[in-house]
Each structure stands twice: as structure tokens, then as C-alpha cells.
């Protein structure tokens, strides 16, 4: 609607992804096992995307109170955490 104030979610996500990139770049030199950076990326991006969705002003349908994008973010989050856990346990 005209005149309705909305959040600049694209800007929020852009800044958050830049911070995630800088964190991953710093972590790259200290990677502990194969898949470590991917696990960190999946976890970080899933969290960013999940929380940015709360600020969106459009109605894109909800399932149990969360959007489809948040549902995919939850799956990506669990995948990233699993990858980090599995890689850590395998590296012991």
C-alpha cells in the first residue's frame, strides 16, 4: 500500500551476509576438518534468513506460524549443525 512503512529487509540481509562472510573468511585459516566452513555457512545463513523473515511485510502464507522460507531455514540449520557435529566427532 502507498505510504506504508516497511523494513528494508534486503539491506538487513546484505549487511548480515557481509558479517557472515567476514566471519567465515577469518575462520577459514582455522578450519578444523573438511566441511567445517560449509557447516558454519549453513548454520549462519539459516539463522540470518529465519530472523529476517520476521521483518518482511508481505503475506506469503504460513504453516504453524512460520513461513515456507523459515521452514527451509530450519532444515538448513539442522543440516549445518549436523555437519559440524559429525565432522567434529569424526575428527577426534
N, C-alpha and C positions, 0 to 999 in steps of 0.2 A: 504494500500500500504506500501511497505517496506520503511523505512526511514521517513515516515510521522509523524510529531509531533502531539500528541493528548493530550487532557486534561485527568488527572486521575479522571474522574467523580465519580468512585466508592469511592475514597478517600474523595472527596468533600462531597459526601452524607453521608459517615460514620462519618466524623467529625461534620457535621451539625446535624445528628441524635443524636450524643452524647450530643451536646449542647442542643438540644430539650429535651432529656431525663433528663438532669440535671435541666433544667427549669421546666419541669413537676414534677419532684421529689420535688423541692422546693415549687412549687405551691400546691402540694397535701395537705400539712398541712393547707393551707389557702383556701381550696376549698369552694365555696360559695353555691353550690347546686349540686344535683345529675346530672351527665353528664357534669360537668364543665371541668374536666380533659380530657374527650373524645373530647369535643369541642375544647379545646386548642390543643390537639394532631392532630385532623383532619385539623385544620387551619394551624398549624405549618408544618406538614408533606406535605400538599398540596403546600405550598409556597416553601419549600425546593425542592420538586420534580419538580415543574414548572420551577424554575430557573436553576436547574442542567441540565435540558434538553437542554438549550441553548448552553451548552458546549460540548454536545455529538457530535462525529464526523461522526456518521453513518446516512444514509438517510433511515428513517423509514416511509416515507410518511407524507404528510402534508395536513391539511384541514384548509383553511382560514389562512394559515401561522403558524399554531401550530400543534404539533404532537398529536397523539391519547392519549399519556400519559399526555400531558398538558391539553387536554380536560377533562380527568378524574380528574386531579388535580383541575381544576376549579369547577367541580361538588363537589368534596370533600371539597374545600374551602367554597363554599356556604353552604354546609351541616354543617360544623363546625361553621360558623358564625351564621347560623340559630339556631343551638343548644345552642350556647352561649346567643343569644338574647332571645330565647324562655325561657330558664332557668332563665335568669335574670328577665324577665318580670313576670314569674310565681312565682318567689321567693319574689317579692315585697309585 
